[in-house]
Amino acid sequence: VIMYGPVGAALATALSYMIVWGMRLYKIRKYIVLRINLKRDIIAYILLYLESMLLLLFNESIFLYICLIGIVLILLAMYGSVINTMLRKTKK
């Protein structure tokens, strides 16, 4: 961690969270059925990591902001149905 500093610590933490999430998902499926769109979730994690890397690599530029807005819009489109369902349930 000393060699890579805070960025290395953050990446190691993110990687460990992902590993623990996968292990828990594997274990819990033995007991209950989960309706998880694994492909969508993995793509979302990749997009979020990409967003983090863009923030680290590029200083404030129009390219950076366009990429970040694009990633947020993609994530919103991917989870639109989930967001709508949650909003409908909270209105009741």
Sequence and secondary structure as in RCSB ss.txt:
>XXXX:A:sequence
VIMYGPVGAALATALSYMIVWGMRLYKIRKYIVLRINLKRDIIAYILLYLESMLLLLFNESIFLYICLIGIVLIL
LAMYGSVINTMLRKTKK
>XXXX:A:secstr
 TTTHHHHHHHHHHHHHHHHHHHHHHHHTTTS     HHHHHHHHHHHHHHHHHHHH  S HHHHHHHHHHHHHH
HHHTHHHHHHHHHHHH 
